[in-house]
Amino acid sequence: MKKKLHRRDFLKLSLAGLTAASLSGCAKNTAWQDLFHRRFKELTPSEIKRLIKRLEERYSRKYGKTIHVKATPPMEGVVFGYALDLSRCIGCRRCVYACVRENNPSRDVEIQWIRVLRLKKGEFDLEKAEHYYSPELVPEDEYFYMPVQCQQCENPPCVKVCPVKATWKEPDGIVVIDYNWCIGCRTCMAACPYRARKFNWNDPVIPEEEINTETHYLGNRPRMKGVVEKCTFCIQRTREGRYPACVEACPVGARKFGNLLDPESEIRYVLENFRVYRLKEELNTEPKFFYFFSIGWG
């Protein structure tokens, strides 16, 4: 009886056959071990432990520092939500800079997970929003600012289209990517209506002095050429009870974060006391990222 063979399995078997003679010692070859391991979701705790150890050793050699890679699981009874007060945001982009410092994206070609849009007050046409602005001082009286990043959708289109299931939604609501499983087809980028996903066209460049040594397997660990990446609500921080780096960096307190299931959380206070809206809500993606105005403009 014939059995269907999926593309990735075919590639694995083909590579295995072509290189069998040279792989007698492949147990010590970490590159091959990474190529042939199963999806992260399917690994046993002992397999995860061995994988993490290999990555830590490799990254530490590459960057000349001791790199820690965590695999902290979701906390029970937690679904993360984010809210952004557009009436307070001053467009300073400190959130962007903090995100870069925290999450190890490439500096050349530069990758940023947060985009800050500038719009004229009284208008809300995102097609006319400015992505690149450089006034001498911010905020500017005639403009308001709208940061956009991964919306951590409850119904994420990016997950549905991934042909190898390299991206998925975790129980705490964070949409993650297994970089070792990503094949770089960029289908998820085409499906995302928020332009939240970024592709590594080249080997990422991170200066040794700027590498963040505290990382998570599904978050800010160093990436490789040919994979997609995005915001993960700073999974390496938030799963340990800390705020995302962008929340801490905001000088005006425009960013709010917390557990949507906790009635005493900051995010629930925002949802229950302000009129909020979600970006492109008509697409039925159900973002867990909310925008609101707490004050009027004078």
C-alpha positions, 0 to 999 in steps of 0.5 A: 500500500503506497504511503504519501511522503511529505516534501520535508520528509523526502528531503530528509531521506534524500539527504540522508541517502546521499551523505550516509557514507560521510555521517558515521560520526554525525552524532557529534555534528550539531548541524546535522542534529539540528537538521534532522530533529523533530518539531520543537512541539514534538520533542521530549524534555530530554531532547529539548535539554540536549538541543538547548545545550548544543545551541548554547555551546554554538552561540557561545563559541560564535559570540565569545560570550556565555549565551543562555537559551531557555525553553520556559513553557507557558504559565497556566491561567495566563493569556497575554494582552497588550494595549497602546495609548495613542493619546500618550505616544510621542513617537520617540521610537524608544520602544523600537530601540529597546526591542532591538537591544533585547531581541537580537535582530540583525543590525545589517541588514537592519531588522526591526519588529516595531514600526512607528507610523506618523499620522496627521491628527484628525485623519486615520488613513494608514495608507498615508501614514509615514514610516520614516520621519525625523523632526528635530523634536517629538511630539509634533503638534499636528501629528499623532503616532501609531506603533505597529508590531505583531498583533498576536492574533487569536486567529492568526492567518500566518499559522494557517498558511505555513506549509511545514507548521513551523509557526503556531499559537501557544496556550498563553496567546503568543504566536511563535516560530521554530527557526530550526523548522522554518524553510524560509518560504515567506508564505506567512509574511504574505498572509500577515495583514500587519507586516509584522514578520521579517525575513533574514536575507543574509546571515544576521549581524549582531556586534559582540558587545550588543548580543543579549545573552539571555534568550529563549528558543522560541524568541530572541535566540540568534537567528540564521539566514533564510528564516522569518522572525517577529515580535513574541511579546519578549517571551524570554521576559514575560514568561518569567513575570516581567514586562516586554522591553518596549513597555519598560522603555516607554517614557510616557507609559503609553504601553500596557501589558498583562494577563487577559484572564486576570480581572485585576490586571492592567490590561483588563483595566484598560479594556473595561474602562476605555473604548478600545479598537483592534487594527483591521478587526474586520479581517477576523484575526482577533488581535490581542493587541488593543489601541485606545485614547485615554485623553483628548488633544488640547 
